Amino acid sequence: CQLCGQTKISRKDFQEHVQLQCPKAEIMCHAADLKCPWRGSRDQLDTHLASCRFQPIRDLLEPYVTMEKQRDE
């Protein structure tokens, strides 16, 4: 993997590695659906979540996000 340097990843497993496991792959915050703008490497996510202002209010905002998604469909 050119991102993290891991070797001996089989071709069939490479996409899964990048999408689900690679610590250096860029990902979005779990609260991206709540408009959290953070993007960073997977290995920085826990640090971000500790200070994310959107994740703790997920339960309050979830009904509105769901309504907005349904309206857009």
PDB file of N, CA, C and O in Angstrom, chain B, residues numbered from 101:
ATOM      1  N   CYS B 101       0.855  -1.179   0.000  1.00  0.00           N
ATOM      2  CA  CYS B 101       0.000   0.000   0.000  1.00  0.00           C
ATOM      3  C   CYS B 101       0.899   1.239   0.000  1.00  0.00           C
ATOM      4  O   CYS B 101       1.764   1.384   0.864  1.00  0.00           O
ATOM      5  N   GLN B 102       0.697   2.096  -0.937  1.00  0.00           N
ATOM      6  CA  GLN B 102       1.506   3.307  -1.016  1.00  0.00           C
ATOM      7  C   GLN B 102       1.172   4.307   0.087  1.00  0.00           C
ATOM      8  O   GLN B 102       1.971   5.195   0.383  1.00  0.00           O
ATOM      9  N   LEU B 103       0.015   4.167   0.685  1.00  0.00           N
ATOM     10  CA  LEU B 103      -0.367   5.083   1.759  1.00  0.00           C
ATOM     11  C   LEU B 103       0.299   4.734   3.082  1.00  0.00           C
ATOM     12  O   LEU B 103       0.868   5.603   3.742  1.00  0.00           O
ATOM     13  N   CYS B 104       0.230   3.471   3.471  1.00  0.00           N
ATOM     14  CA  CYS B 104       0.729   3.077   4.789  1.00  0.00           C
ATOM     15  C   CYS B 104       1.992   2.228   4.755  1.00  0.00           C
ATOM     16  O   CYS B 104       2.626   2.011   5.787  1.00  0.00           O
ATOM     17  N   GLY B 105       2.356   1.752   3.578  1.00  0.00           N
ATOM     18  CA  GLY B 105       3.571   0.955   3.465  1.00  0.00           C
ATOM     19  C   GLY B 105       3.387  -0.524   3.737  1.00  0.00           C
ATOM     20  O   GLY B 105       4.356  -1.280   3.677  1.00  0.00           O
ATOM     21  N   GLN B 106       2.171  -0.960   4.034  1.00  0.00           N
ATOM     22  CA  GLN B 106       1.949  -2.388   4.287  1.00  0.00           C
ATOM     23  C   GLN B 106       2.219  -3.161   3.004  1.00  0.00           C
ATOM     24  O   GLN B 106       1.859  -2.723   1.911  1.00  0.00           O
ATOM     25  N   THR B 107       2.852  -4.305   3.153  1.00  0.00           N
ATOM     26  CA  THR B 107       3.173  -5.133   1.994  1.00  0.00           C
ATOM     27  C   THR B 107       2.416  -6.455   2.080  1.00  0.00           C
ATOM     28  O   THR B 107       1.779  -6.770   3.085  1.00  0.00           O
ATOM     29  N   LYS B 108       2.507  -7.203   1.011  1.00  0.00           N
ATOM     30  CA  LYS B 108       1.907  -8.538   0.913  1.00  0.00           C
ATOM     31  C   LYS B 108       0.392  -8.521   1.090  1.00  0.00           C
ATOM     32  O   LYS B 108      -0.178  -9.421   1.708  1.00  0.00           O
ATOM     33  N   ILE B 109      -0.245  -7.509   0.554  1.00  0.00           N
ATOM     34  CA  ILE B 109      -1.713  -7.450   0.517  1.00  0.00           C
ATOM     35  C   ILE B 109      -2.109  -8.061  -0.812  1.00  0.00           C
ATOM     36  O   ILE B 109      -1.647  -7.605  -1.858  1.00  0.00           O
ATOM     37  N   SER B 110      -2.947  -9.075  -0.798  1.00  0.00           N
ATOM     38  CA  SER B 110      -3.349  -9.699  -2.061  1.00  0.00           C
ATOM     39  C   SER B 110      -4.202  -8.714  -2.864  1.00  0.00           C
ATOM     40  O   SER B 110      -4.880  -7.853  -2.303  1.00  0.00           O
ATOM     41  N   ARG B 111      -4.152  -8.860  -4.167  1.00  0.00           N
ATOM     42  CA  ARG B 111      -4.926  -7.961  -5.042  1.00  0.00           C
ATOM     43  C   ARG B 111      -6.402  -7.979  -4.692  1.00  0.00           C
ATOM     44  O   ARG B 111      -7.059  -6.938  -4.704  1.00  0.00           O
ATOM     45  N   LYS B 112      -6.920  -9.148  -4.381  1.00  0.00           N
ATOM     46  CA  LYS B 112      -8.359  -9.237  -4.084  1.00  0.00           C
ATOM     47  C   LYS B 112      -8.725  -8.531  -2.772  1.00  0.00           C
ATOM     48  O   LYS B 112      -9.883  -8.163  -2.571  1.00  0.00           O
ATOM     49  N   ASP B 113      -7.759  -8.345  -1.893  1.00  0.00           N
ATOM     50  CA  ASP B 113      -8.019  -7.702  -0.606  1.00  0.00           C
ATOM     51  C   ASP B 113      -7.603  -6.234  -0.560  1.00  0.00           C
ATOM     52  O   ASP B 113      -7.825  -5.559   0.446  1.00  0.00           O
ATOM     53  N   PHE B 114      -6.995  -5.731  -1.649  1.00  0.00           N
ATOM     54  CA  PHE B 114      -6.445  -4.383  -1.609  1.00  0.00           C
ATOM     55  C   PHE B 114      -7.516  -3.304  -1.420  1.00  0.00           C
ATOM     56  O   PHE B 114      -7.341  -2.409  -0.594  1.00  0.00           O
ATOM     57  N   GLN B 115      -8.606  -3.373  -2.159  1.00  0.00           N
ATOM     58  CA  GLN B 115      -9.671  -2.366  -2.021  1.00  0.00           C
ATOM     59  C   GLN B 115     -10.251  -2.370  -0.613  1.00  0.00           C
ATOM     60  O   GLN B 115     -10.538  -1.315  -0.048  1.00  0.00           O
ATOM     61  N   GLU B 116     -10.421  -3.556  -0.053  1.00  0.00           N
ATOM     62  CA  GLU B 116     -10.936  -3.649   1.314  1.00  0.00           C
ATOM     63  C   GLU B 116      -9.942  -3.019   2.294  1.00  0.00           C
ATOM     64  O   GLU B 116     -10.339  -2.341   3.242  1.00  0.00           O
ATOM     65  N   HIS B 117      -8.666  -3.246   2.061  1.00  0.00           N
ATOM     66  CA  HIS B 117      -7.643  -2.653   2.922  1.00  0.00           C
ATOM     67  C   HIS B 117      -7.776  -1.131   2.918  1.00  0.00           C
ATOM     68  O   HIS B 117      -7.837  -0.511   3.980  1.00  0.00           O
ATOM     69  N   VAL B 118      -7.822  -0.532   1.742  1.00  0.00           N
ATOM     70  CA  VAL B 118      -7.878   0.929   1.644  1.00  0.00           C
ATOM     71  C   VAL B 118      -9.192   1.461   2.213  1.00  0.00           C
ATOM     72  O   VAL B 118      -9.192   2.456   2.938  1.00  0.00           O
ATOM     73  N   GLN B 119     -10.301   0.816   1.897  1.00  0.00           N
ATOM     74  CA  GLN B 119     -11.607   1.325   2.320  1.00  0.00           C
ATOM     75  C   GLN B 119     -11.918   1.096   3.796  1.00  0.00           C
ATOM     76  O   GLN B 119     -12.660   1.872   4.398  1.00  0.00           O
ATOM     77  N   LEU B 120     -11.353   0.026   4.394  1.00  0.00           N
ATOM     78  CA  LEU B 120     -11.763  -0.322   5.755  1.00  0.00           C
ATOM     79  C   LEU B 120     -10.636  -0.415   6.780  1.00  0.00           C
ATOM     80  O   LEU B 120     -10.899  -0.358   7.982  1.00  0.00           O
ATOM     81  N   GLN B 121      -9.388  -0.557   6.336  1.00  0.00           N
ATOM     82  CA  GLN B 121      -8.343  -0.859   7.299  1.00  0.00           C
ATOM     83  C   GLN B 121      -7.158   0.095   7.279  1.00  0.00           C
ATOM     84  O   GLN B 121      -6.579   0.362   8.332  1.00  0.00           O
ATOM     85  N   CYS B 122      -6.783   0.611   6.133  1.00  0.00           N
ATOM     86  CA  CYS B 122      -5.549   1.384   6.001  1.00  0.00           C
ATOM     87  C   CYS B 122      -5.552   2.576   6.965  1.00  0.00           C
ATOM     88  O   CYS B 122      -6.439   3.427   6.894  1.00  0.00           O
ATOM     89  N   PRO B 123      -4.567   2.641   7.864  1.00  0.00           N
ATOM     90  CA  PRO B 123      -4.545   3.730   8.831  1.00  0.00           C
ATOM     91  C   PRO B 123      -4.255   5.097   8.210  1.00  0.00           C
ATOM     92  O   PRO B 123      -4.512   6.122   8.842  1.00  0.00           O
ATOM     93  N   LYS B 124      -3.731   5.132   7.003  1.00  0.00           N
ATOM     94  CA  LYS B 124      -3.384   6.399   6.362  1.00  0.00           C
ATOM     95  C   LYS B 124      -4.389   6.823   5.289  1.00  0.00           C
ATOM     96  O   LYS B 124      -4.227   7.881   4.681  1.00  0.00           O
ATOM     97  N   ALA B 125      -5.414   6.021   5.051  1.00  0.00           N
ATOM     98  CA  ALA B 125      -6.439   6.387   4.073  1.00  0.00           C
ATOM     99  C   ALA B 125      -7.240   7.569   4.604  1.00  0.00           C
ATOM    100  O   ALA B 125      -7.526   7.646   5.798  1.00  0.00           O
ATOM    101  N   GLU B 126      -7.602   8.489   3.713  1.00  0.00           N
ATOM    102  CA  GLU B 126      -8.395   9.642   4.128  1.00  0.00           C
ATOM    103  C   GLU B 126      -9.853   9.235   4.247  1.00  0.00           C
ATOM    104  O   GLU B 126     -10.424   8.621   3.346  1.00  0.00           O
ATOM    105  N   ILE B 127     -10.436   9.592   5.375  1.00  0.00           N
ATOM    106  CA  ILE B 127     -11.836   9.280   5.629  1.00  0.00           C
ATOM    107  C   ILE B 127     -12.536  10.528   6.168  1.00  0.00           C
ATOM    108  O   ILE B 127     -11.903  11.533   6.491  1.00  0.00           O
ATOM    109  N   MET B 128     -13.849  10.430   6.253  1.00  0.00           N
ATOM    110  CA  MET B 128     -14.649  11.517   6.817  1.00  0.00           C
ATOM    111  C   MET B 128     -15.060  11.129   8.232  1.00  0.00           C
ATOM    112  O   MET B 128     -15.051   9.952   8.593  1.00  0.00           O
ATOM    113  N   CYS B 129     -15.413  12.113   9.013  1.00  0.00           N
ATOM    114  CA  CYS B 129     -15.905  11.885  10.365  1.00  0.00           C
ATOM    115  C   CYS B 129     -17.166  11.030  10.315  1.00  0.00           C
ATOM    116  O   CYS B 129     -17.911  11.080   9.336  1.00  0.00           O
ATOM    117  N   HIS B 130     -17.407  10.253  11.353  1.00  0.00           N
ATOM    118  CA  HIS B 130     -18.646   9.475  11.445  1.00  0.00           C
ATOM    119  C   HIS B 130     -19.867  10.385  11.451  1.00  0.00           C
ATOM    120  O   HIS B 130     -20.973   9.948  11.133  1.00  0.00           O
ATOM    121  N   ALA B 131     -19.670  11.639  11.810  1.00  0.00           N
ATOM    122  CA  ALA B 131     -20.773  12.607  11.856  1.00  0.00           C
ATOM    123  C   ALA B 131     -20.814  13.474  10.599  1.00  0.00           C
ATOM    124  O   ALA B 131     -21.376  14.569  10.626  1.00  0.00           O
ATOM    125  N   ALA B 132     -20.234  13.007   9.516  1.00  0.00           N
ATOM    126  CA  ALA B 132     -20.272  13.769   8.258  1.00  0.00           C
ATOM    127  C   ALA B 132     -21.718  13.981   7.800  1.00  0.00           C
ATOM    128  O   ALA B 132     -22.036  15.006   7.199  1.00  0.00           O
ATOM    129  N   ASP B 133     -22.586  13.015   8.084  1.00  0.00           N
ATOM    130  CA  ASP B 133     -23.998  13.168   7.725  1.00  0.00           C
ATOM    131  C   ASP B 133     -24.675  14.277   8.515  1.00  0.00           C
ATOM    132  O   ASP B 133     -25.747  14.755   8.144  1.00  0.00           O
ATOM    133  N   LEU B 134     -24.032  14.683   9.618  1.00  0.00           N
ATOM    134  CA  LEU B 134     -24.544  15.794  10.424  1.00  0.00           C
ATOM    135  C   LEU B 134     -23.809  17.092  10.109  1.00  0.00           C
ATOM    136  O   LEU B 134     -23.925  18.083  10.831  1.00  0.00           O
ATOM    137  N   LYS B 135     -23.047  17.062   9.009  1.00  0.00           N
ATOM    138  CA  LYS B 135     -22.320  18.229   8.482  1.00  0.00           C
ATOM    139  C   LYS B 135     -20.991  18.514   9.189  1.00  0.00           C
ATOM    140  O   LYS B 135     -20.488  19.635   9.117  1.00  0.00           O
ATOM    141  N   CYS B 136     -20.419  17.521   9.865  1.00  0.00           N
ATOM    142  CA  CYS B 136     -19.076  17.719  10.411  1.00  0.00           C
ATOM    143  C   CYS B 136     -18.115  17.769   9.219  1.00  0.00           C
ATOM    144  O   CYS B 136     -18.115  16.849   8.401  1.00  0.00           O
ATOM    145  N   PRO B 137     -17.311  18.801   9.103  1.00  0.00           N
ATOM    146  CA  PRO B 137     -16.450  18.970   7.938  1.00  0.00           C
ATOM    147  C   PRO B 137     -15.116  18.226   8.012  1.00  0.00           C
ATOM    148  O   PRO B 137     -14.342  18.277   7.056  1.00  0.00           O
ATOM    149  N   TRP B 138     -14.825  17.541   9.110  1.00  0.00           N
ATOM    150  CA  TRP B 138     -13.510  16.935   9.297  1.00  0.00           C
ATOM    151  C   TRP B 138     -13.245  15.832   8.280  1.00  0.00           C
ATOM    152  O   TRP B 138     -14.101  14.991   8.007  1.00  0.00           O
ATOM    153  N   ARG B 139     -12.051  15.859   7.736  1.00  0.00           N
ATOM    154  CA  ARG B 139     -11.512  14.778   6.903  1.00  0.00           C
ATOM    155  C   ARG B 139     -10.078  14.579   7.349  1.00  0.00           C
ATOM    156  O   ARG B 139      -9.363  15.549   7.601  1.00  0.00           O
ATOM    157  N   GLY B 140      -9.659  13.353   7.447  1.00  0.00           N
ATOM    158  CA  GLY B 140      -8.292  13.077   7.847  1.00  0.00           C
ATOM    159  C   GLY B 140      -7.994  11.601   7.714  1.00  0.00           C
ATOM    160  O   GLY B 140      -8.824  10.831   7.232  1.00  0.00           O
ATOM    161  N   SER B 141      -6.816  11.212   8.139  1.00  0.00           N
ATOM    162  CA  SER B 141      -6.442   9.807   8.029  1.00  0.00           C
ATOM    163  C   SER B 141      -7.140   8.999   9.120  1.00  0.00           C
ATOM    164  O   SER B 141      -7.435   9.508  10.201  1.00  0.00           O
ATOM    165  N   ARG B 142      -7.394   7.742   8.814  1.00  0.00           N
ATOM    166  CA  ARG B 142      -8.112   6.855   9.728  1.00  0.00           C
ATOM    167  C   ARG B 142      -7.434   6.812  11.102  1.00  0.00           C
ATOM    168  O   ARG B 142      -8.110   6.704  12.125  1.00  0.00           O
ATOM    169  N   ASP B 143      -6.111   6.895  11.123  1.00  0.00           N
ATOM    170  CA  ASP B 143      -5.425   6.826  12.413  1.00  0.00           C
ATOM    171  C   ASP B 143      -5.572   8.109  13.235  1.00  0.00           C
ATOM    172  O   ASP B 143      -5.121   8.148  14.380  1.00  0.00           O
ATOM    173  N   GLN B 144      -6.183   9.146  12.690  1.00  0.00           N
ATOM    174  CA  GLN B 144      -6.452  10.381  13.425  1.00  0.00           C
ATOM    175  C   GLN B 144      -7.913  10.492  13.860  1.00  0.00           C
ATOM    176  O   GLN B 144      -8.282  11.430  14.567  1.00  0.00           O
ATOM    177  N   LEU B 145      -8.735   9.546  13.442  1.00  0.00           N
ATOM    178  CA  LEU B 145     -10.173   9.637  13.706  1.00  0.00           C
ATOM    179  C   LEU B 145     -10.506   9.638  15.197  1.00  0.00           C
ATOM    180  O   LEU B 145     -11.323  10.445  15.640  1.00  0.00           O
ATOM    181  N   ASP B 146      -9.900   8.766  15.965  1.00  0.00           N
ATOM    182  CA  ASP B 146     -10.216   8.719  17.401  1.00  0.00           C
ATOM    183  C   ASP B 146      -9.916  10.047  18.089  1.00  0.00           C
ATOM    184  O   ASP B 146     -10.679  10.497  18.944  1.00  0.00           O
ATOM    185  N   THR B 147      -8.808  10.667  17.715  1.00  0.00           N
ATOM    186  CA  THR B 147      -8.452  11.970  18.274  1.00  0.00           C
ATOM    187  C   THR B 147      -9.504  13.005  17.907  1.00  0.00           C
ATOM    188  O   THR B 147      -9.918  13.810  18.741  1.00  0.00           O
ATOM    189  N   HIS B 148      -9.931  12.976  16.647  1.00  0.00           N
ATOM    190  CA  HIS B 148     -10.972  13.919  16.213  1.00  0.00           C
ATOM    191  C   HIS B 148     -12.280  13.671  16.972  1.00  0.00           C
ATOM    192  O   HIS B 148     -12.898  14.613  17.469  1.00  0.00           O
ATOM    193  N   LEU B 149     -12.700  12.408  17.060  1.00  0.00           N
ATOM    194  CA  LEU B 149     -13.982  12.109  17.702  1.00  0.00           C
ATOM    195  C   LEU B 149     -14.018  12.549  19.163  1.00  0.00           C
ATOM    196  O   LEU B 149     -15.085  12.864  19.691  1.00  0.00           O
ATOM    197  N   ALA B 150     -12.868  12.571  19.810  1.00  0.00           N
ATOM    198  CA  ALA B 150     -12.805  13.017  21.202  1.00  0.00           C
ATOM    199  C   ALA B 150     -13.182  14.491  21.340  1.00  0.00           C
ATOM    200  O   ALA B 150     -13.601  14.929  22.411  1.00  0.00           O
ATOM    201  N   SER B 151     -13.031  15.261  20.247  1.00  0.00           N
ATOM    202  CA  SER B 151     -13.358  16.684  20.314  1.00  0.00           C
ATOM    203  C   SER B 151     -14.431  17.104  19.300  1.00  0.00           C
ATOM    204  O   SER B 151     -14.734  18.291  19.173  1.00  0.00           O
ATOM    205  N   CYS B 152     -14.994  16.152  18.594  1.00  0.00           N
ATOM    206  CA  CYS B 152     -16.018  16.464  17.580  1.00  0.00           C
ATOM    207  C   CYS B 152     -17.261  17.036  18.259  1.00  0.00           C
ATOM    208  O   CYS B 152     -17.781  16.463  19.216  1.00  0.00           O
ATOM    209  N   ARG B 153     -17.719  18.158  17.754  1.00  0.00           N
ATOM    210  CA  ARG B 153     -18.902  18.805  18.337  1.00  0.00           C
ATOM    211  C   ARG B 153     -20.200  18.211  17.795  1.00  0.00           C
ATOM    212  O   ARG B 153     -21.268  18.422  18.371  1.00  0.00           O
ATOM    213  N   PHE B 154     -20.114  17.478  16.705  1.00  0.00           N
ATOM    214  CA  PHE B 154     -21.314  16.942  16.069  1.00  0.00           C
ATOM    215  C   PHE B 154     -21.724  15.575  16.622  1.00  0.00           C
ATOM    216  O   PHE B 154     -22.915  15.316  16.801  1.00  0.00           O
ATOM    217  N   GLN B 155     -20.761  14.707  16.894  1.00  0.00           N
ATOM    218  CA  GLN B 155     -21.067  13.348  17.342  1.00  0.00           C
ATOM    219  C   GLN B 155     -21.882  13.311  18.635  1.00  0.00           C
ATOM    220  O   GLN B 155     -22.827  12.524  18.708  1.00  0.00           O
ATOM    221  N   PRO B 156     -21.576  14.112  19.657  1.00  0.00           N
ATOM    222  CA  PRO B 156     -22.356  14.042  20.901  1.00  0.00           C
ATOM    223  C   PRO B 156     -23.823  14.468  20.745  1.00  0.00           C
ATOM    224  O   PRO B 156     -24.664  14.085  21.558  1.00  0.00           O
ATOM    225  N   ILE B 157     -24.130  15.244  19.726  1.00  0.00           N
ATOM    226  CA  ILE B 157     -25.517  15.696  19.554  1.00  0.00           C
ATOM    227  C   ILE B 157     -26.248  14.895  18.474  1.00  0.00           C
ATOM    228  O   ILE B 157     -27.312  15.296  18.001  1.00  0.00           O
ATOM    229  N   ARG B 158     -25.661  13.757  18.092  1.00  0.00           N
ATOM    230  CA  ARG B 158     -26.261  12.905  17.067  1.00  0.00           C
ATOM    231  C   ARG B 158     -27.713  12.552  17.405  1.00  0.00           C
ATOM    232  O   ARG B 158     -28.588  12.655  16.545  1.00  0.00           O
ATOM    233  N   ASP B 159     -27.974  12.143  18.635  1.00  0.00           N
ATOM    234  CA  ASP B 159     -29.331  11.740  19.012  1.00  0.00           C
ATOM    235  C   ASP B 159     -30.338  12.871  18.841  1.00  0.00           C
ATOM    236  O   ASP B 159     -31.501  12.623  18.522  1.00  0.00           O
ATOM    237  N   LEU B 160     -29.905  14.103  19.051  1.00  0.00           N
ATOM    238  CA  LEU B 160     -30.804  15.247  18.892  1.00  0.00           C
ATOM    239  C   LEU B 160     -31.032  15.589  17.419  1.00  0.00           C
ATOM    240  O   LEU B 160     -32.139  15.966  17.035  1.00  0.00           O
ATOM    241  N   LEU B 161     -29.999  15.461  16.602  1.00  0.00           N
ATOM    242  CA  LEU B 161     -30.083  15.871  15.202  1.00  0.00           C
ATOM    243  C   LEU B 161     -30.549  14.780  14.253  1.00  0.00           C
ATOM    244  O   LEU B 161     -31.026  15.080  13.158  1.00  0.00           O
ATOM    245  N   GLU B 162     -30.423  13.538  14.646  1.00  0.00           N
ATOM    246  CA  GLU B 162     -30.748  12.406  13.771  1.00  0.00           C
ATOM    247  C   GLU B 162     -32.142  12.510  13.134  1.00  0.00           C
ATOM    248  O   GLU B 162     -32.263  12.273  11.933  1.00  0.00           O
ATOM    249  N   PRO B 163     -33.194  12.852  13.882  1.00  0.00           N
ATOM    250  CA  PRO B 163     -34.520  12.952  13.244  1.00  0.00           C
ATOM    251  C   PRO B 163     -34.563  13.999  12.120  1.00  0.00           C
ATOM    252  O   PRO B 163     -35.248  13.800  11.117  1.00  0.00           O
ATOM    253  N   TYR B 164     -33.845  15.095  12.282  1.00  0.00           N
ATOM    254  CA  TYR B 164     -33.837  16.135  11.259  1.00  0.00           C
ATOM    255  C   TYR B 164     -33.057  15.712  10.029  1.00  0.00           C
ATOM    256  O   TYR B 164     -33.439  16.027   8.902  1.00  0.00           O
ATOM    257  N   VAL B 165     -31.965  15.000  10.247  1.00  0.00           N
ATOM    258  CA  VAL B 165     -31.163  14.497   9.130  1.00  0.00           C
ATOM    259  C   VAL B 165     -31.979  13.484   8.336  1.00  0.00           C
ATOM    260  O   VAL B 165     -31.958  13.488   7.106  1.00  0.00           O
ATOM    261  N   THR B 166     -32.692  12.622   9.041  1.00  0.00           N
ATOM    262  CA  THR B 166     -33.536  11.620   8.392  1.00  0.00           C
ATOM    263  C   THR B 166     -34.630  12.291   7.574  1.00  0.00           C
ATOM    264  O   THR B 166     -34.902  11.884   6.445  1.00  0.00           O
ATOM    265  N   MET B 167     -35.261  13.326   8.144  1.00  0.00           N
ATOM    266  CA  MET B 167     -36.313  14.048   7.408  1.00  0.00           C
ATOM    267  C   MET B 167     -35.739  14.709   6.165  1.00  0.00           C
ATOM    268  O   MET B 167     -36.381  14.695   5.115  1.00  0.00           O
ATOM    269  N   GLU B 168     -34.556  15.284   6.257  1.00  0.00           N
ATOM    270  CA  GLU B 168     -33.932  15.956   5.121  1.00  0.00           C
ATOM    271  C   GLU B 168     -33.600  14.956   4.020  1.00  0.00           C
ATOM    272  O   GLU B 168     -33.800  15.245   2.840  1.00  0.00           O
ATOM    273  N   LYS B 169     -33.100  13.796   4.390  1.00  0.00           N
ATOM    274  CA  LYS B 169     -32.784  12.751   3.408  1.00  0.00           C
ATOM    275  C   LYS B 169     -34.036  12.295   2.685  1.00  0.00           C
ATOM    276  O   LYS B 169     -34.016  12.124   1.466  1.00  0.00           O
ATOM    277  N   GLN B 170     -35.129  12.095   3.416  1.00  0.00           N
ATOM    278  CA  GLN B 170     -36.386  11.648   2.827  1.00  0.00           C
ATOM    279  C   GLN B 170     -36.947  12.707   1.891  1.00  0.00           C
ATOM    280  O   GLN B 170     -37.498  12.378   0.841  1.00  0.00           O
ATOM    281  N   ARG B 171     -36.811  13.973   2.263  1.00  0.00           N
ATOM    282  CA  ARG B 171     -37.302  15.056   1.425  1.00  0.00           C
ATOM    283  C   ARG B 171     -36.516  15.136   0.106  1.00  0.00           C
ATOM    284  O   ARG B 171     -37.089  15.427  -0.944  1.00  0.00           O
ATOM    285  N   ASP B 172     -35.213  14.878   0.168  1.00  0.00           N
ATOM    286  CA  ASP B 172     -34.373  14.943  -1.012  1.00  0.00           C
ATOM    287  C   ASP B 172     -34.610  13.780  -1.980  1.00  0.00           C
ATOM    288  O   ASP B 172     -34.285  13.874  -3.163  1.00  0.00           O
ATOM    289  N   GLU B 173     -35.177  12.687  -1.470  1.00  0.00           N
ATOM    290  CA  GLU B 173     -35.421  11.527  -2.339  1.00  0.00           C
ATOM    291  C   GLU B 173     -36.607  11.752  -3.172  1.00  0.00           C
ATOM    292  O   GLU B 173     -36.974  10.889  -3.969  1.00  0.00           O
TER     293      GLU B 173
END
